[in-house]
Amino acid sequence: MIATILPKSSTFHAIVYNEKKVAEGVAVLLEKTNVSGLAALPGYATEDLQQFFMDYSSRNSRIRFPQFHVAISCKGNEYTQEQLVEFAHRYLAEMGYDNPGQPLLIYGHNDTDNTHIHIITSRIAPDGHKIDHAHERRRSLAAVDRLMKHDIKGKVDSDVAKAWEYTFRNVGEFQVIMQSLGYECYSKKDSGKVFIKYGGCICKSLTVAEVEAHVWKNSSSIKDEERATALKKRGAQIYGFFNKQKHSCGSRAEFSDRMHRMFGLQLVFFGSKDNPTSYKVVDHYAKAVFHAPLALEKLKFRTYDERVTASKETIAKTLADNPGATTKDVNKEIYREHGTYIKESVLHIDKKKEALDESVITALKANNKAAWKAAHPSSTHVSRQPTGNQDAAHLPLSAPRLSETAASSTSVNRDWEVGNDHNKDDLDEQMKRQMKP
């Protein structure tokens, strides 16, 4: 956690800066306290807020630059904006800005990778005295350090206890669990210790022996076959999740977020941020650490248009390699490679549809029809041509007079397109309906 005291001002230019961010859609006013007059109204203008703070600060005319503007930020998204606001109030109390009636503005910004807020108040207390600013930056650092140590001690103890409940096989996997909970966790060679770091500070250290005592083979019976079976089954599920979801994500960040949000799986990468070398998966649902289900080089992410183009190229290649390929054959290839499939002569991708070339549609329909005929050699297809007053309803069911076109237009394409076998009763019902006069 970092508190950065920003430049002072006689006109409260920080209000202009933050309100401009709000207008641009990258910030929001989270709190407005002890503000009155036009500035308190829902439709206030930036100038109204500025004027209020300048009028308020005029109660001590000796202070030329009354603006107190500070930004509080954390690493990445360790804290939510709401948590930062709660921290900000305790920080202001430490710095002497918690007087009853003290005006205050807090803005939340979302224009950087780090969650952060901006605080604006006056260096003038409600009774007109100047709030102490001696050694302000040094006092600010000390205040943050005190508050963080107070907060972190209980949190880290709780999270370490939580980590003991997970199945892990070595010290390295324990470190991965702690990283998934938002900490930096590492060991130093020959130190015999594992260090846990949060908010830029080492907040706890454990001996390697303490950690190893909780390794699965030490904390559970080696013959714990039920747990081993459950983890093996879960590993297969995770592999399936990865294979299915990797196709519809455009980036590693989007994929990681989806796996965490949908399945409780957190990916912890090793190496540089932009060029990781490997990763492991922490399963918060099964409380276990898994090796990478897919090699890092197989986690390739493409845009929607790239997947459409690649799918069409695979379709063309499949038909070139096997001119008799049915839609079912093609779907096996494009679903495995791109997470797409063909249904009703249309390419389906991420709940959207893309048209196929007419030549592809014609070829697949012909191949579907040929495959259906080959799989149903005993079927007879006689054109239905009742003459005179003959009632078609009296034709024998054993020899249904379905046209060849009718058979191929519904049942054939469905059978060889979706990839499932016919429902025989459903097919019989279709035959009966088409035989009605």
Stockholm file with secondary structure:
# STOCKHOLM 1.0

chainA/1-437         MIATILPKSSTFHAIVYNEKKVAEGVAVLLEKTNVSGLAALPGYATEDLQQFFMDYSSRNSRIRFPQFHVAISCKGNEYTQEQLVEFAHRYLAEMGYDNPGQPLLIYGHNDTDNTHIHIITSRIAPDGHKIDHAHERRRSLAAVDRLMKHDIKGKVDSDVAKAWEYTFRNVGEFQVIMQSLGYECYSKKDSGKVFIKYGGCICKSLTVAEVEAHVWKNSSSIKDEERATALKKRGAQIYGFFNKQKHSCGSRAEFSDRMHRMFGLQLVFFGSKDNPTSYKVVDHYAKAVFHAPLALEKLKFRTYDERVTASKETIAKTLADNPGATTKDVNKEIYREHGTYIKESVLHIDKKKEALDESVITALKANNKAAWKAAHPSSTHVSRQPTGNQDAAHLPLSAPRLSETAASSTSVNRDWEVGNDHNKDDLDEQMKRQMKP
#=GR chainA/1-437 SS CEEEEECCCSSCHHHHHHHHHHHTTSEEEEEEESCCGGGGSTTCCHHHHHHHHHHHHTTSTTCSCCEEEEEEECSTTSSCHHHHHHHHHHHHHHHTCCCTTCCEEEEEECSSSSCEEEEEEESBCTTSCBCCCTTHHHHHHHHHHHHHHHHHHHHHHHHHHHHTTSBCSSHHHHHHHHHHTTCEEEECTTTCEEEEEETTEEEEEEEHHHHHTTSHHHHSCTTCHHHHHHHHHHHHHHHHHHHHHGGGCSSHHHHHHHHHHHHCEEEEEEECSSSEEEEEEEETTTTEEEECSSCGGGCCCCCHHHHHHHHHHHHHHHHHHCTTCCHHHHHHHHHHHHSCEEETTEEEETTEEEECCHHHHHHHHHHHHHHHHHHCTTCCCCCCCCCTTCCGGGSCTTSCCCCHHHHIIIIIHHHHHHSCCCCHHHHHHHHHHHHCC
#=GC SS_cons         CEEEEECCCSSCHHHHHHHHHHHTTSEEEEEEESCCGGGGSTTCCHHHHHHHHHHHHTTSTTCSCCEEEEEEECSTTSSCHHHHHHHHHHHHHHHTCCCTTCCEEEEEECSSSSCEEEEEEESBCTTSCBCCCTTHHHHHHHHHHHHHHHHHHHHHHHHHHHHTTSBCSSHHHHHHHHHHTTCEEEECTTTCEEEEEETTEEEEEEEHHHHHTTSHHHHSCTTCHHHHHHHHHHHHHHHHHHHHHGGGCSSHHHHHHHHHHHHCEEEEEEECSSSEEEEEEEETTTTEEEECSSCGGGCCCCCHHHHHHHHHHHHHHHHHHCTTCCHHHHHHHHHHHHSCEEETTEEEETTEEEECCHHHHHHHHHHHHHHHHHHCTTCCCCCCCCCTTCCGGGSCTTSCCCCHHHHIIIIIHHHHHHSCCCCHHHHHHHHHHHHCC
//
